[in-house]
Amino acid sequence: DLADVAWIPVGQTGGYSSKTYFQGTFDGNGKTISNLTITHHEVGTNQGKNYATGFFGFIDAGSAVINDVKFDKANVSGHHWTGVIAGFLTGKITGCTVENSTILCTHLNDEACGDKAGAIVGYINSGLVSATDANNCSVKAGRDAGQIVGASKASYVSDCSATNVKVEATGDCTDANIRNEVIGRLL
């Protein structure tokens, strides 16, 4: 139970000149992480350039795996690449569930305009999300939002389902690709 814990994403930043990626294996062993709250308001001169928001911010290794964990009652807010399990994914998420959760991705600046949000992961660069479900969730973003994944370079989603997951536009971005579908936008 992470109630009253100000969670900082594991592997918070990536890209540009700063690299702190998660590159390992996280086996949830069937456990539930409840009441995760992330309010991500980065500061400094690189605001929005390379921040990802989720339990894991950046997962960036082809061999990285997140497996068999459930998130219940998460409340995740970010500005770019936002999801409950991960903001940015190069790797695999399998056998996981997110339920009763809220994901909000809002405009910060031109490089983080509230885009790429999903209940599971904001953006898949490469890898796979499989056998993973989202139930009773709300996803709100300014652009590129979907029930499971906000945006992906290809269809890196297999055998996933979304039940009662509502995706809506919010904020100052373009409202493009806001879809009540598993993937909001294929790039």
C-alpha positions in Angstrom: 0.0 0.0 0.0 1.6 3.2 -1.2 -0.9 5.6 0.4 0.7 8.8 1.5 3.9 8.0 -0.4 5.1 10.6 -3.0 6.4 8.1 -5.6 9.2 9.1 -7.8 9.3 6.9 -11.0 12.0 4.3 -11.2 14.2 5.1 -14.2 12.7 8.6 -14.3 14.6 10.2 -17.1 16.1 9.1 -20.5 17.2 10.4 -23.8 19.0 13.7 -24.4 22.1 13.8 -22.2 20.5 12.4 -19.0 20.0 8.6 -18.8 18.5 6.8 -15.8 16.6 3.9 -17.3 15.2 0.7 -15.7 16.9 -2.2 -17.5 16.2 -5.2 -15.3 13.4 -7.6 -14.4 10.6 -6.8 -12.0 8.6 -9.9 -11.0 5.5 -8.9 -9.0 4.9 -12.5 -8.0 1.1 -11.9 -8.2 1.2 -9.1 -5.6 -0.9 -5.9 -5.7 0.5 -2.4 -5.4 -2.3 -0.1 -4.2 -2.9 3.6 -3.9 0.1 4.6 -6.1 0.1 8.4 -6.5 2.4 10.3 -8.8 2.2 14.0 -9.4 5.1 14.7 -11.7 6.1 18.3 -11.9 9.6 18.4 -13.1 11.8 21.5 -12.7 14.9 22.9 -14.4 15.9 24.0 -17.8 15.0 20.7 -19.5 11.4 20.6 -18.4 9.4 18.1 -20.4 12.3 17.1 -22.7 13.0 13.7 -21.2 10.6 12.9 -18.4 8.3 9.8 -18.3 5.8 9.2 -15.6 4.6 5.9 -14.1 5.7 3.4 -11.5 8.6 3.0 -13.9 9.4 6.2 -15.9 11.7 4.8 -18.5 12.1 1.1 -19.2 14.7 1.1 -21.9 16.4 -2.3 -22.6 15.2 -5.0 -24.9 15.7 -7.5 -22.2 13.8 -5.5 -19.5 10.7 -7.3 -18.2 7.8 -6.3 -15.9 5.7 -9.3 -15.0 2.8 -10.5 -12.9 1.9 -7.4 -10.9 -1.4 -5.7 -10.3 -2.0 -2.0 -9.6 -5.2 -0.9 -7.9 -6.4 2.7 -7.2 -3.4 4.4 -8.9 -3.6 8.2 -9.5 -0.8 9.2 -12.0 -0.3 12.7 -13.4 2.4 13.7 -15.9 3.0 15.9 -18.9 4.4 13.5 -21.5 4.7 9.7 -21.7 2.4 8.8 -18.9 1.0 5.4 -17.8 0.5 3.6 -14.5 3.1 0.9 -15.1 5.5 2.8 -17.4 5.7 6.1 -19.2 8.2 4.9 -21.9 8.8 1.3 -22.9 11.6 -0.5 -24.7 11.1 -4.0 -23.2 8.2 -6.2 -22.1 5.2 -5.9 -19.8 3.3 -9.2 -19.4 0.6 -10.6 -17.1 -0.2 -7.4 -15.4 -3.4 -5.6 -14.4 -4.3 -1.9 -13.7 -7.7 -1.2 -12.3 -9.7 1.5 -10.6 -7.1 4.1 -11.7 -6.8 7.6 -13.1 -4.2 8.8 -15.6 -3.9 12.5 -16.4 -1.4 13.9 -18.9 -1.5 17.7 -19.2 0.3 20.4 -21.1 3.5 21.8 -19.7 5.3 23.2 -22.8 5.8 22.5 -26.5 7.9 19.4 -25.8 5.5 18.0 -23.2 2.0 19.0 -24.3 0.1 16.3 -22.5 0.7 13.6 -25.0 1.1 9.8 -25.0 -1.0 8.4 -22.2 -2.5 5.0 -21.5 -3.6 3.0 -18.5 -0.6 0.6 -18.8 2.0 2.6 -20.7 2.3 6.0 -22.4 4.6 5.2 -25.3 6.0 1.9 -26.6 9.3 2.5 -28.5 9.8 -1.3 -29.0 9.0 -4.5 -27.2 5.7 -6.0 -26.2 2.7 -5.6 -23.9 1.0 -8.9 -23.6 -1.7 -10.6 -21.5 -2.2 -7.4 -19.6 -5.6 -5.8 -18.7 -7.0 -2.4 -17.7 -10.3 -2.3 -15.8 -12.4 0.7 -14.6 -9.9 3.4 -15.5 -10.0 7.0 -16.7 -7.3 8.3 -19.2 -7.2 12.0 -20.0 -4.7 13.6 -22.3 -4.2 16.4 -24.8 -3.1 14.0 -27.6 -2.3 10.4 -28.3 -4.2 8.6 -25.6 -5.6 5.0 -25.6 -7.0 2.5 -23.1 -3.9 0.4 -22.8 -1.2 2.4 -24.7 -1.1 6.0 -25.7 1.1 5.7 -28.7 3.3 3.0 -30.3 5.6 2.7 -33.3 3.9 -0.5 -34.2 1.3 -2.9 -32.9 3.4 -4.1 -29.9 0.3 -5.1 -28.0 -1.0 -8.7 -27.9 -3.8 -10.4 -26.0 -4.7 -7.3 -23.9 -8.2 -6.1 -22.9 -9.7 -3.0 -21.5 -13.0 -3.1 -19.6 -14.8 0.2 -18.7 -11.7 2.3 -19.6 -12.8 5.8 -20.7 -10.3 7.9 -22.8 -11.0 11.7 -23.0 -9.3 14.8 -24.3 -8.2 17.5 -21.9 -5.9 20.5 -21.8 -4.2 22.7 -24.4 -2.9 20.2 -27.0 -4.5 19.2 -30.3 -6.9 16.6 -29.0 -5.7 14.3 -31.9 -5.8 10.5 -31.5 -7.8 10.4 -28.3 -9.4 7.0 -28.7 -11.4 4.5 -26.7 -9.3 1.8 -28.3 -6.4 -0.3 -27.0 -3.8 1.9 -28.7 -4.5 5.6 -29.2 -2.0 6.2 -32.0 0.2 4.1 -34.2 3.2 6.1 -35.3 
